[in-house]
């Protein structure tokens, strides 16, 4: 049944006459009368009756009018939603992020995005694996990723957002924790290393090992763990140093002292599909640029 016909039925019920409905609908009265007769024949039910110069709704007509109002309202809502999604005012944005991202400016950017577009559904996915985040964006699982080490992929756009030093999170009673200021990669080698398995995040693991190689040392791996919280707990327990982006200071783990590693830096980047169809991606990128 066409929405147009449902609108005709509702208009007659609301105005109480075919003539009044025809005027509201901007069609001729004969055309409207013919459409209503055709509809009654198709349904096998009388929808309206004449009563003292007024058109009244029959019980069958009342049932159709109730359904018609709901369907017309749903159709109008659907049309409005489609227009708003196409215009980038509503919809869904899936953001994958590294832990160091949420400890940096990402949280503030998400809040600004929410303020600008309160009707958008934000879905956040934390990931430990840079390759998995880049692949997720390339394959359409995520709309955008906030990550340190994007994978090279011609399908992706990568934009540098901010950078920060790498930092050693040391047991509070370690000799290096008693010093102030930066430590060198060579000094860092005096502490055993607590790190995630290379299979968990190959790029991040290799980045850490490169810091030790720059200091002419090979680290002694004292323990491995798969989450930042566990890594820091092991550092606090005296197992050794954890090397992370400096923004992880925000976690404020007791029993751990943070020392910036001299000469190191790591970047946080935004990554999205070059041919993305989601207009919310460009809005999010604008927000991260402070616009």
HUZI-V992562 format. One record per pair of residues at least 4 apart in sequence whose C-alpha atoms are under 7 Angstrom apart, sorted by the first residue. I is the first residue (numbers start at 1). J is the second residue. Records with the same first field share a line. If there is no record, write none. Layout:
I->J, J
This chain:
2->6
3->7, 72
4->8
5->9
6->10, 68
7->11
8->12
9->13, 65
10->14, 65, 68
11->15, 21
12->16, 17, 18, 21
13->57
15->20, 21
16->54, 55, 56
17->21, 54, 55
18->22, 29, 33
19->23, 29
20->24
21->25
22->26, 27, 28, 29, 32
23->27
27->31, 32
28->32
29->33
30->34
31->35
32->36
33->37
34->38
35->39
36->40
37->41
38->42
39->43
40->44, 45, 46, 47
41->45
45->60
46->58, 60, 61
47->57, 58, 60, 61
48->55, 56, 57, 58, 61
49->55, 56, 57, 58
50->54, 55, 56
51->55, 56
57->61, 62
58->62
59->63
60->64
61->65
62->66
63->67
64->68
65->69
66->70
67->71
68->72
69->73
70->74
71->75
72->76
73->77
74->78
75->79
76->80
77->81
78->82
79->83
80->84
81->85
82->86
83->87
84->88, 89, 90
85->89, 90, 91
88->279, 280
89->117
90->119, 120
91->120, 121
92->120, 121, 122
93->121, 122, 123, 143, 280
94->122, 123, 124, 142, 143, 144
95->123, 124, 125, 142, 143, 144, 145
96->124, 125, 126, 127, 133, 142, 144, 145, 146
97->101, 125, 126, 127, 145, 146, 147
98->126, 127, 128, 146, 147
99->103, 126
100->104, 245, 247, 248
101->106, 146, 147
102->106, 107
103->247, 248, 250
104->247
105->109
106->110
107->111
108->112
109->113, 287, 288
110->114
111->115
112->116, 287
113->117, 284, 287
114->118
127->133
128->201
129->133, 200, 201
130->134, 147, 149, 150, 201
131->135, 150, 151
132->136
133->137, 145
134->138, 150, 151
135->139
136->140, 141, 142
137->141, 142, 143, 144, 145, 272, 273
138->155, 156, 273
143->272, 281
144->270, 271, 272, 281
145->270, 271, 272
146->268, 269, 270, 271
147->268, 269, 270
148->266, 267, 268, 269
149->203
155->273, 274
156->271, 272, 273, 274
157->271, 272, 273, 274
158->269, 270, 271, 272
159->269, 270, 271
160->267, 268, 269, 270
161->268, 269, 270
162->267, 268
163->265, 266, 267, 268
164->245, 246, 265, 266, 267
165->245, 246, 260, 261, 264, 265, 266
166->243, 244, 245, 246, 260, 261, 264, 265, 266
167->243, 244, 245, 246, 258, 259, 260, 261
168->241, 242, 243, 244, 258, 259, 260, 261
169->241, 242, 243, 256, 257, 258, 259
170->174, 177, 235, 240, 241, 242, 256, 257, 258
171->235, 236, 237, 238, 240, 241, 255, 256, 257
172->177, 236, 255, 256, 257
173->177
177->257
181->259
182->259, 260, 261, 262
183->187, 188, 259, 260, 261, 262
184->188, 261, 262
185->189, 211, 212, 214, 215, 261
186->215, 216, 217
189->212, 217, 219
191->240, 241
192->219, 220, 221, 222, 240, 241
193->219, 220, 221, 222, 240, 241, 242
194->221, 222, 223, 224, 231, 239, 240, 241, 242
195->223, 224, 225, 231, 242
196->200, 224, 225, 226
197->224, 225
198->202, 205
201->205
202->206
203->207
204->208
205->209
206->210
207->211
208->212, 243
209->213
210->214
211->215
212->216, 217, 218, 219
213->217, 218
222->239, 240
225->230, 231
227->231
228->232
229->233
230->234
231->235, 242
232->236, 242, 253
233->237
234->238, 239
235->239, 240, 241, 242, 256
236->254, 255, 256
244->248
249->258
279->283
280->284
281->285
282->286
283->287
284->288
285->289
286->290, 291
287->291
